[in-house]
Structures are given as structure tokens and as C-alpha cells.
């Protein structure tokens, strides 16, 4: 009798930790409002995993996110449940070939229920939760399903080792290519524009790598004080990476795009973070995605990809991240296509 009462109470007072991993959670908040009003069933969001019974995975699972989810899940008291909402959590969704995401939540945690869709409607979430709630009232409390799978952390470690091995192989290949001549023609035009768009007020100019700091300082003194971005274009066949610094003059909205380059085999260029402080962070992004080293940047380390990718610079044209994902996660099968 006491166990029946406990099961009845548990099924009618599920407390959920709302950890939103991505866009799949955008349709979840309407559950707490009229007309659905999920609190009438005893559900309640909690501020801490230590007070929750339920976790719902919503949205794509970056590799960093999965590590945080597993750490959070271990803090939840038993019995505890895991549900999964949206296609990204169950198959990878549109990110099925992304190098920075895992494809299935149940590769790491046993999942009690699924809601397909992109994004699932609030009614679909409610239907899943209600189905699980009714089922919970019929089973013993020790018969909960959700557990961290025994090989969850081993899988993460193995995938990261494969990424590191690929990076090592890629770096060895780049060293071998360094002996090849660079077939790239570059003409310095600064301070003149090699191309100008009067309507958009954009001047494109070019400067040799060793003069990039002098050129940007000169432009800053002339009023182009807004540092907009650093863009790059990879040319594996030419052996260079073109680097574009975008500056703007706030007084008239005019922009100057300063083009320079770095050799792919040893892509190094002087940092300009002391001229434009914002460049310190943009240089870090270019460093991790394109492998360009900015000399004298005091924080040249991973930022966005920290915990998400251990392989070679993913935006280089000769880095086939989709092929790597299919080989390592799908056994060579072009999943879903």
C-alpha cells in the first residue's frame, strides 16, 4: 500500500531541470502557460539538478554540451528519468554531419521517451510527458530506465583520440607540403584601392604581411577606428590563406578591407590586438578554425571549439569534416542521405 502511494505521488510531482542545450527548447515554455498549464499535473521546473526527477534533452548536442549533461545528470537524485525532444537529439537532425555534435542522446544515457520534430510542438511534449507519467504509476520505483551507459565516457574519449590522431596526420601532411613552391601572386596597393565600391563605400586594398600593423595603425589614425572582423579565404592549390581585416569609419560608414596573406604550411602573422582590442578575440577564432597563428596575442588558445573539437582546423578546404564524421560515427555510411 505504501509503495502504491509513493508511485502515485512520484508520477504526479515530476520536477524537471530545464537545461536548454539548443533551439529545440523554444517550443517548451508554452507548456507552463494557458491552455496547457503543465503545473496542473504536478510538474515543476527546478533551479538545481539536485532537486529534479526529470531531464529533457532539447536541441542539438554539441560535444561540450554532452559532457555538461552527463555531469548534471549524475547530480540528480534517484529515481530519475531522461526524455528526448526534437530530431537533433535523436538522429543529429540537420547537424547529422557536423564535426562538433554528437548525434544521439541515447549513445550516452538510456532514454525513456522521444518526441520527434523540428521543433516539436508543445502539445507533443505534453503528450510524451503524460504518457510517461501514467506509465510511472504502474511500475516499481526501482524500475526506472534512465542510467548513464557504461561506455559513455569511453566513447567520448575514443572519439577525441581519433580527432587528435587526425590532427597529427594533417600536421605531418602540411609539413610535407611546405617544401612545395607557393604559386600565389600578390601585389601591394596600399594606400590605394585595388577595387572600390562607391555605393557601398567599400575600399579594398592590399598590404604585405610584414606591414599589416603599420597599415592598420595608419587607417585607425585616419578615422577607421571600428574593427569589424577578420575574414579568411583558404587556397590549398596556391599554398596560402588570404586574411582580410575589415575596418569602418563610424562618422561616414565607409569601410576599408585590408587584404594580406599567410603561407598555409606555417601560417603566422603579427597580432593587432594592441591596436584594436577586439582583435584579440577574433584572432582566437581565426586561429582555431583556420590555424592561423597571430604572433604576440596573449590569449591565443581555443575558445569556441574548446571541448568541441580536437581535430585539424575545421574550416580549411582540405579538411573533410563530414567525411571524418561518417567514417567514425556511421562506419562510412552516409547517414540519412
C-alpha positions as CSV (number, residue, x, y, z in Angstrom):
1,X,0.0,0.0,0.0
2,X,2.8,2.4,0.9
3,X,4.6,1.7,-2.4
4,X,1.4,2.4,-4.3
5,X,1.1,5.7,-2.6
6,X,4.7,6.5,-3.3
7,X,4.3,5.6,-7.0
8,X,1.1,7.7,-7.2
9,X,2.9,10.7,-5.6
10,X,6.0,10.4,-7.7
11,X,4.1,10.2,-11.0
12,X,2.2,13.4,-10.1
13,X,5.1,15.5,-8.9
14,X,7.8,15.3,-11.6
15,X,10.3,18.1,-11.2
16,X,12.3,19.0,-14.2
17,X,15.7,20.6,-14.6
18,X,15.4,22.9,-17.6
19,X,18.8,22.7,-19.3
20,X,18.3,24.1,-22.7
21,X,21.1,22.7,-25.0
22,X,19.8,24.4,-28.2
23,X,16.9,25.6,-30.3
24,X,14.8,22.5,-29.6
25,X,13.6,24.1,-26.3
26,X,12.0,27.1,-28.0
27,X,8.6,25.3,-28.0
28,X,8.8,24.1,-24.4
29,X,8.0,27.3,-22.4
30,X,4.3,27.4,-23.7
31,X,3.8,24.3,-21.6
32,X,3.7,26.4,-18.4
33,X,1.1,28.8,-19.9
34,X,-2.6,28.5,-20.7
35,X,-4.1,26.5,-22.1
36,X,-1.7,23.6,-21.5
37,X,-0.6,24.7,-18.0
38,X,1.5,21.7,-17.1
39,X,1.7,22.5,-13.4
40,X,-1.9,21.2,-13.0
41,X,-0.2,17.7,-13.4
42,X,2.3,18.4,-10.6
43,X,5.2,19.3,-12.9
44,X,7.6,22.0,-11.8
45,X,10.9,23.4,-13.1
46,X,13.7,23.3,-10.6
47,X,16.8,25.6,-10.3
48,X,19.1,22.7,-9.4
49,X,19.6,19.1,-10.7
50,X,19.8,18.0,-7.0
51,X,16.1,18.7,-6.7
52,X,14.9,17.3,-10.0
53,X,13.5,13.9,-11.2
54,X,13.4,14.6,-14.9
55,X,15.7,15.9,-17.6
56,X,14.5,16.5,-21.2
57,X,17.2,16.8,-23.9
58,X,16.1,19.6,-26.3
59,X,18.1,20.5,-29.4
60,X,21.4,19.5,-30.9
61,X,24.1,18.1,-28.7
62,X,27.5,19.7,-29.0
63,X,30.3,17.7,-27.6
64,X,30.8,20.1,-24.8
65,X,27.1,20.0,-24.0
66,X,27.1,16.2,-23.7
67,X,29.9,16.4,-21.1
68,X,27.9,19.0,-19.1
69,X,24.7,17.0,-19.4
70,X,26.4,13.8,-18.0
71,X,27.9,15.8,-15.1
72,X,24.5,17.4,-14.4
73,X,22.7,14.0,-14.6
74,X,25.0,12.5,-12.0
75,X,23.8,15.1,-9.6
76,X,20.1,14.2,-9.9
77,X,18.7,12.0,-7.1
78,X,17.2,8.6,-8.0
79,X,14.8,7.7,-9.3
80,X,15.4,9.9,-12.4
81,X,14.2,10.0,-16.0
82,X,15.5,11.3,-19.3
83,X,13.3,12.2,-22.2
84,X,14.5,13.5,-25.6
85,X,12.8,16.1,-27.8
86,X,13.4,17.1,-31.4
87,X,15.2,15.4,-34.3
88,X,18.7,16.7,-33.3
89,X,18.6,14.8,-30.0
90,X,17.7,11.5,-31.7
91,X,19.4,11.5,-35.1
92,X,21.6,14.6,-35.3
93,X,18.9,16.4,-37.4
94,X,20.4,18.9,-39.8
95,X,23.7,18.6,-37.9
96,X,24.0,14.9,-38.7
97,X,27.4,15.5,-40.4
98,X,28.7,18.2,-38.0
99,X,32.1,17.7,-36.5
100,X,31.1,19.5,-33.3
101,X,28.0,17.5,-32.3
102,X,27.1,14.0,-31.1
103,X,24.1,12.5,-32.9
104,X,22.1,10.6,-30.3
105,X,21.5,11.3,-26.6
106,X,20.9,7.6,-26.1
107,X,24.5,6.9,-27.0
108,X,25.3,8.2,-23.5
109,X,22.1,7.9,-21.4
110,X,19.2,5.5,-21.6
111,X,16.2,7.5,-22.7
112,X,12.7,6.8,-21.6
113,X,10.7,8.6,-24.3
114,X,11.2,10.5,-27.6
115,X,9.4,13.4,-29.3
116,X,10.3,13.8,-33.0
117,X,10.0,17.1,-34.9
118,X,11.9,20.2,-35.7
119,X,10.7,21.7,-33.4
120,X,8.2,19.5,-31.6
121,X,5.0,21.3,-30.7
122,X,4.2,22.0,-27.0
123,X,1.3,19.6,-27.3
124,X,3.7,16.8,-28.4
125,X,6.0,17.4,-25.4
126,X,2.9,17.3,-23.1
127,X,1.7,14.0,-24.7
128,X,5.1,12.4,-24.1
129,X,5.3,13.6,-20.5
130,X,1.7,12.4,-19.8
131,X,2.4,9.0,-21.3
132,X,5.5,8.6,-19.2
133,X,3.7,9.9,-16.1
134,X,0.9,7.3,-16.4
135,X,3.4,4.6,-17.0
136,X,5.4,5.5,-13.9
137,X,2.3,5.0,-11.7
138,X,2.3,1.3,-12.7
139,X,5.9,0.4,-12.2
140,X,8.1,-0.1,-9.0
141,X,10.2,3.0,-8.1
142,X,13.4,1.0,-8.6
143,X,12.4,0.1,-12.2
144,X,13.3,3.5,-13.6
145,X,15.1,3.2,-17.0
146,X,17.4,6.1,-17.4
147,X,21.1,5.4,-16.5
148,X,24.4,6.6,-17.8
149,X,25.6,3.9,-20.2
150,X,28.7,2.0,-19.0
151,X,30.7,3.0,-22.1
152,X,29.5,6.6,-22.3
153,X,32.8,8.3,-21.2
154,X,34.8,5.7,-23.1
155,X,33.0,6.7,-26.3
156,X,33.8,10.3,-25.8
157,X,37.5,9.5,-25.1
158,X,37.8,7.3,-28.2
159,X,36.2,9.9,-30.5
160,X,38.5,12.6,-29.1
161,X,41.5,10.4,-29.6
162,X,40.5,9.8,-33.3
163,X,40.3,13.6,-33.7
164,X,43.7,14.1,-32.2
165,X,45.2,11.4,-34.4
166,X,43.7,13.1,-37.5
167,X,45.2,16.4,-36.4
168,X,48.6,14.8,-36.1
169,X,48.3,13.2,-39.5
170,X,47.1,16.5,-41.0
171,X,50.0,18.5,-39.5
172,X,52.5,15.9,-40.9
173,X,50.9,16.3,-44.3
174,X,51.2,20.1,-44.1
175,X,54.9,19.8,-43.2
176,X,55.5,17.7,-46.3
177,X,53.7,20.2,-48.4
178,X,55.9,23.1,-47.0
179,X,58.6,22.1,-49.5
180,X,56.3,22.8,-52.4
181,X,56.6,26.3,-54.0
182,X,53.9,28.8,-53.3
183,X,52.1,29.6,-56.6
184,X,50.5,32.9,-55.4
185,X,50.7,36.3,-57.0
186,X,50.3,39.2,-54.6
187,X,50.5,42.9,-55.4
188,X,50.6,45.5,-52.6
189,X,48.4,48.5,-53.4
190,X,48.0,50.3,-50.0
191,X,47.1,53.1,-49.6
192,X,45.4,52.9,-52.9
193,X,42.3,50.7,-53.5
194,X,42.6,47.8,-56.0
195,X,38.8,47.7,-56.0
196,X,36.3,50.3,-54.9
197,X,32.5,50.2,-54.5
198,X,31.3,53.8,-54.3
199,X,27.7,52.8,-53.5
200,X,28.6,50.6,-50.5
201,X,31.6,52.9,-49.5
202,X,34.0,49.9,-49.5
203,X,37.6,50.2,-50.5
204,X,39.6,47.0,-50.9
205,X,43.4,47.4,-50.5
206,X,46.3,45.0,-50.0
207,X,49.5,45.1,-48.0
208,X,52.4,42.7,-47.4
209,X,52.1,40.7,-44.2
210,X,55.1,42.4,-42.6
211,X,53.5,45.8,-43.0
212,X,50.0,44.9,-41.7
213,X,50.4,46.6,-38.3
214,X,51.6,49.8,-39.9
215,X,48.7,49.9,-42.3
216,X,46.1,49.3,-39.7
217,X,47.6,51.9,-37.4
218,X,47.6,54.4,-40.2
219,X,43.9,53.7,-41.0
220,X,43.0,54.0,-37.4
221,X,44.6,57.4,-37.2
222,X,42.6,58.4,-40.3
223,X,39.3,57.6,-38.6
224,X,38.7,53.9,-39.2
225,X,38.5,53.1,-35.5
226,X,35.9,50.4,-35.7
227,X,37.3,46.9,-36.0
228,X,34.6,44.9,-37.7
229,X,36.1,41.4,-38.4
230,X,38.8,39.3,-39.8
231,X,37.8,37.2,-42.8
232,X,39.9,34.4,-44.4
233,X,39.9,32.5,-47.7
234,X,41.8,29.2,-48.0
235,X,43.6,28.4,-51.2
236,X,45.2,24.9,-50.8
237,X,46.3,24.9,-54.5
238,X,48.1,28.2,-54.1
239,X,49.6,27.4,-50.7
240,X,48.2,30.5,-48.9
241,X,45.4,31.7,-46.7
242,X,44.2,35.2,-47.5
243,X,43.4,37.3,-44.5
244,X,41.1,40.3,-44.7
245,X,40.9,42.9,-42.0
246,X,37.6,44.9,-42.1
247,X,37.7,48.4,-40.6
248,X,35.0,51.0,-40.6
249,X,34.8,54.8,-40.1
250,X,31.8,55.4,-37.9
251,X,31.4,59.0,-39.0
252,X,30.5,58.2,-42.6
253,X,30.1,54.4,-42.6
254,X,32.9,53.8,-45.1
255,X,34.9,50.6,-44.8
256,X,38.4,49.5,-45.8
257,X,39.1,45.8,-46.4
258,X,42.8,45.2,-46.0
259,X,44.0,42.0,-47.7
260,X,47.2,40.2,-46.7
261,X,48.2,36.5,-46.6
262,X,49.9,33.8,-44.7
263,X,51.5,30.6,-46.0
264,X,49.5,27.5,-45.3
265,X,52.5,25.5,-44.2
266,X,53.4,27.9,-41.4
267,X,50.6,30.5,-41.2
268,X,51.9,33.2,-39.0
269,X,51.1,36.9,-38.9
270,X,51.5,39.7,-36.3
271,X,48.7,40.3,-33.9
272,X,47.0,43.7,-33.9
273,X,45.2,43.3,-30.5
274,X,47.1,46.2,-29.0
275,X,45.9,48.5,-31.9
276,X,42.3,47.1,-31.8
277,X,41.5,45.3,-28.5
278,X,38.6,43.4,-30.1
279,X,41.0,41.7,-32.5
280,X,42.3,39.6,-29.5
281,X,39.1,37.5,-29.6
282,X,38.6,37.5,-33.4
283,X,42.2,36.3,-33.8
284,X,41.5,33.4,-31.5
285,X,38.5,32.4,-33.6
286,X,40.6,32.5,-36.8
287,X,43.3,30.6,-35.0
288,X,41.1,27.7,-34.0
289,X,39.0,27.5,-37.2
290,X,41.8,28.2,-39.8
291,X,45.0,27.5,-38.0
292,X,46.5,31.0,-38.5
293,X,48.9,31.9,-35.7
294,X,48.8,35.5,-34.6
295,X,52.2,36.3,-33.0
296,X,52.1,38.1,-29.6
297,X,48.4,37.5,-29.0
298,X,48.5,36.9,-25.2
299,X,45.5,34.5,-25.2
300,X,46.0,32.5,-28.4
301,X,44.1,29.4,-27.4
302,X,40.9,27.6,-28.2
303,X,37.7,29.5,-27.5
304,X,34.6,28.3,-29.4
305,X,35.9,24.9,-30.1
306,X,37.3,24.2,-26.6
307,X,35.8,20.9,-25.6
308,X,34.0,20.5,-29.0
309,X,36.8,19.6,-31.5
310,X,40.3,18.2,-31.2
311,X,41.0,17.7,-34.9
312,X,42.7,19.9,-37.5
313,X,41.3,23.4,-38.3
314,X,37.8,22.5,-39.5
315,X,37.2,25.4,-42.0
316,X,40.2,24.6,-44.1
317,X,39.2,23.4,-47.5
318,X,41.2,20.2,-47.4
319,X,39.8,19.2,-44.0
320,X,36.8,17.0,-44.8
321,X,35.0,17.0,-41.5
322,X,31.8,15.5,-43.0
323,X,33.8,12.5,-44.3
324,X,35.5,12.1,-40.9
325,X,32.1,12.1,-39.1
326,X,30.7,9.5,-41.5
327,X,33.8,7.3,-41.1
328,X,34.0,7.5,-37.3
329,X,30.3,7.8,-36.2
330,X,28.5,6.0,-39.0
331,X,31.0,3.4,-40.1
332,X,31.4,5.0,-43.6
333,X,27.7,5.1,-44.3
334,X,26.3,8.4,-45.4
335,X,23.7,8.5,-42.7
336,X,20.3,9.7,-43.7
337,X,21.3,10.6,-47.2
